[in-house]
């Protein structure tokens, strides 16, 4: 049986996208982001705070990046759920089915704007948070991808239910 999208099946779970958080997911990373945005005066189009502070603190940023890639987590969107995994190993921390996600709130904490990152809060139909996706780059775009996958999952389940009802 062929599928409408190559590699995606209505009967099995398939990964759509993985997202790794930036250092904007960490308190120290957000502090650095706020520090880099602290002086809005521009010289040759570059903020003065970027010229003064980024290079001296670069080793700290690299250390935070390495720690995040070794000890951090990643977010996986499939055609059935959103999952939170350890970066290294096969440890899954959390999974939320797409049909349980009623709303996705985008929140950008201070310091995350420097990294073009933000948080996504997945909420159920009662408005309760069921998962928080922290510090991902272009979080608003990832939110749209999750919403489209959710809508497709709901549509697929509705179609399958209608087909089963006919049989």
C-alpha positions as CSV (number, residue, x, y, z in Angstrom):
1,X,0.0,0.0,0.0
2,X,1.5,3.4,-1.0
3,X,1.4,6.4,1.3
4,X,0.5,10.0,0.4
5,X,3.8,11.2,1.7
6,X,6.9,9.1,1.0
7,X,8.2,7.6,4.2
8,X,5.1,8.5,6.3
9,X,2.6,5.8,7.2
10,X,-0.7,6.2,9.0
11,X,-0.1,3.0,10.9
12,X,3.5,3.7,12.2
13,X,5.4,6.5,13.9
14,X,7.8,8.5,11.7
15,X,10.1,11.4,12.7
16,X,9.3,14.7,11.1
17,X,11.8,17.0,12.7
18,X,14.3,17.1,15.6
19,X,15.2,20.3,17.4
20,X,18.2,20.9,19.7
21,X,17.9,23.8,22.2
22,X,20.5,26.6,22.0
23,X,22.3,27.9,25.1
24,X,19.3,30.2,25.4
25,X,17.7,27.3,27.2
26,X,20.1,27.7,30.1
27,X,20.0,30.5,32.7
28,X,23.7,31.4,32.1
29,X,23.1,31.5,28.4
30,X,20.1,33.8,28.8
31,X,22.3,36.0,31.0
32,X,24.9,36.2,28.3
33,X,22.2,37.0,25.7
34,X,20.9,39.9,27.9
35,X,24.5,41.1,28.5
36,X,25.1,41.1,24.7
37,X,22.0,43.2,24.1
38,X,22.6,45.6,27.0
39,X,24.1,48.6,25.1
40,X,21.9,49.4,22.1
41,X,24.2,52.1,20.6
42,X,25.4,50.9,17.2
43,X,28.8,51.3,15.6
44,X,29.0,50.4,11.9
45,X,25.6,48.6,12.4
46,X,26.8,46.4,15.3
47,X,25.7,46.9,18.9
48,X,28.4,48.3,21.1
49,X,27.7,45.6,23.7
50,X,28.4,42.9,21.0
51,X,31.7,44.6,20.2
52,X,32.7,44.8,23.9
53,X,31.4,41.6,25.4
54,X,31.1,38.8,22.9
55,X,34.7,38.0,22.3
56,X,35.9,38.0,25.9
57,X,33.0,35.7,26.9
58,X,33.3,33.4,23.9
59,X,35.0,30.6,25.8
60,X,32.1,30.5,28.3
61,X,29.6,30.4,25.4
62,X,31.6,27.5,23.8
63,X,31.6,25.6,27.2
64,X,27.8,26.1,27.6
65,X,27.3,24.9,24.0
66,X,29.4,21.8,24.6
67,X,27.6,21.0,27.9
68,X,24.3,21.4,26.2
69,X,25.3,19.0,23.4
70,X,26.6,16.4,25.8
71,X,24.3,16.6,28.8
72,X,21.3,18.4,27.2
73,X,18.1,17.2,25.6
74,X,16.5,17.2,22.1
75,X,12.9,17.5,21.0
76,X,11.6,15.2,18.4
77,X,8.4,15.8,16.4
78,X,6.8,12.7,14.9
79,X,3.6,12.2,13.0
80,X,2.0,11.0,16.3
81,X,3.7,12.9,19.2
82,X,6.2,15.4,20.5
83,X,9.0,13.8,22.5
84,X,11.8,14.9,24.8
85,X,15.0,12.8,24.6
86,X,18.5,12.9,26.1
87,X,21.0,14.0,23.5
88,X,23.2,11.0,24.2
89,X,21.7,7.6,24.6
90,X,18.2,6.3,24.1
91,X,16.6,7.8,27.2
92,X,13.2,9.4,26.5
93,X,12.0,11.8,29.2
94,X,8.5,12.7,28.0
95,X,6.1,12.2,25.2
96,X,2.9,14.0,24.4
97,X,0.6,12.8,21.6
98,X,-0.3,15.4,19.0
99,X,-4.0,15.0,19.6
100,X,-3.5,16.0,23.3
101,X,-2.1,19.4,22.2
102,X,-4.8,22.0,21.9
103,X,-2.7,25.1,22.1
104,X,0.9,26.1,21.7
105,X,2.1,29.2,23.5
106,X,5.3,31.0,22.3
107,X,7.2,32.7,25.1
108,X,10.5,34.5,24.7
109,X,12.4,35.1,27.9
110,X,14.9,38.0,28.4
111,X,18.2,37.0,26.8
112,X,16.7,34.7,24.3
113,X,16.2,37.4,21.7
114,X,19.9,37.5,21.1
115,X,19.9,33.9,20.0
116,X,16.6,34.2,18.0
117,X,15.3,31.6,20.3
118,X,12.2,31.0,22.5
119,X,10.2,28.6,24.5
120,X,7.1,26.7,23.4
121,X,4.5,25.6,26.0
122,X,2.3,22.8,24.8
123,X,-1.2,22.9,26.5
124,X,-4.0,20.5,26.6
125,X,-7.7,21.3,26.0
126,X,-8.1,22.4,29.6
127,X,-5.2,24.9,29.2
128,X,-2.8,23.0,31.4
129,X,0.8,22.8,30.3
130,X,1.8,19.3,29.2
131,X,5.3,20.0,27.9
132,X,7.7,22.9,27.7
133,X,10.2,23.1,24.8
134,X,13.0,25.4,26.0
135,X,15.3,27.7,24.1
136,X,14.9,26.4,20.6
137,X,16.1,28.6,17.7
138,X,13.2,29.9,15.5
139,X,10.7,28.6,18.0
140,X,7.8,30.3,16.2
141,X,8.5,28.3,13.0
142,X,8.7,25.1,15.0
143,X,5.4,25.9,16.6
144,X,3.8,26.2,13.1
145,X,5.3,22.8,12.1
146,X,3.9,21.2,15.3
147,X,0.5,22.7,14.6
148,X,0.5,21.4,11.0
149,X,1.5,17.9,12.1
150,X,-1.2,18.0,14.8
151,X,-3.9,19.1,12.3
152,X,-2.7,16.3,9.9
153,X,-2.9,13.7,12.7
154,X,-6.4,14.7,13.7
155,X,-7.4,14.6,10.0
156,X,-5.9,11.2,9.5
157,X,-7.7,9.8,12.6
158,X,-11.0,11.3,11.5
159,X,-10.6,9.7,8.1
160,X,-9.6,6.3,9.5
161,X,-12.6,6.4,11.8
162,X,-14.9,7.2,8.9
163,X,-13.5,4.4,6.9
164,X,-13.9,1.9,9.8
165,X,-17.4,3.0,10.3
166,X,-18.3,2.1,6.7
167,X,-16.9,-1.4,7.0
